[in-house]
Amino acid sequence: MKAIKQIVIVAMTLTAGVAIAAKVVDWRDLDKTHKHVQEAIHEMERARAANHYDMDGHGAKAEELLRQAERELALAVESAKAAH
């Protein structure tokens, strides 16, 4: 169980790091980041389903935080598109 938690944490950290590390130039970059977060959500769903447990609630919390980030990025993309 610890190994799975660590794998999930590393995957999420890498995904977030890649998304944040890239220089944002325009809405297309924000859209790419949005897609990375969506991929992370799907990976989290698969990990939770494959393991048949909730990792003491941390899996659900991490997934909800990713969903919040996804919604905010979607709004940011729309806002950036409207500004152009």
C-alpha positions in Angstrom: 0.0 0.0 0.0 2.9 2.4 0.8 4.4 1.6 -2.6 1.2 2.5 -4.4 0.9 5.7 -2.5 4.4 6.6 -3.4 3.9 5.8 -7.0 0.7 7.9 -7.2 2.5 10.8 -5.4 5.5 10.7 -7.7 3.2 10.5 -10.8 1.2 13.5 -9.6 4.3 15.4 -8.7 5.9 14.8 -12.1 2.8 15.7 -13.9 2.4 18.9 -11.9 6.1 19.8 -12.2 6.0 19.4 -16.0 2.9 21.5 -16.2 4.2 24.2 -14.1 7.8 24.2 -15.3 7.0 25.1 -18.9 6.9 28.8 -19.6 3.4 29.9 -20.4 3.4 32.0 -23.6 -0.3 32.1 -24.5 -3.6 30.2 -24.1 -2.3 27.3 -26.1 0.3 26.6 -23.3 -2.5 26.9 -20.7 -4.6 24.4 -22.8 -1.7 21.9 -22.8 -1.4 22.3 -19.0 -5.1 21.7 -18.8 -4.8 18.5 -20.8 -1.9 17.3 -18.5 -4.1 17.8 -15.5 -6.9 15.9 -17.2 -4.5 13.0 -17.9 -3.5 13.1 -14.2 -7.1 12.8 -13.2 -7.6 9.8 -15.4 -4.4 8.2 -14.0 -5.7 8.8 -10.5 -9.0 7.2 -11.3 -7.3 4.1 -12.8 -5.0 3.8 -9.8 -7.9 4.0 -7.3 -10.0 1.5 -9.3 -7.1 -0.9 -9.7 -6.3 -1.0 -6.0 -9.9 -1.2 -4.8 -9.3 1.0 -1.9 -9.2 4.7 -1.1 -5.7 5.1 0.4 -7.2 6.4 3.7 -9.1 9.1 1.8 -6.0 10.6 0.3 -6.8 9.3 -3.2 -10.2 10.9 -3.2 -8.8 14.2 -1.8 -6.0 14.2 -4.4 -8.5 13.5 -7.2 -10.8 16.3 -6.0 -7.9 18.8 -5.9 -7.0 17.8 -9.5 -10.6 18.4 -10.5 -10.5 21.8 -8.9 -7.3 22.6 -10.8 -8.8 21.3 -14.0 -11.8 23.6 -13.6 -9.6 26.6 -12.9 -7.4 25.9 -15.9 -10.4 25.6 -18.1 -11.5 29.1 -16.9 -8.0 30.5 -17.4 -7.9 29.2 -21.0 -11.3 30.7 -21.8 -10.3 34.0 -20.2 -7.0 34.0 -22.2 -8.8 33.3 -25.4 -11.3 36.1 -24.8 -8.4 38.5 -24.2 -6.9 37.8 -27.6 
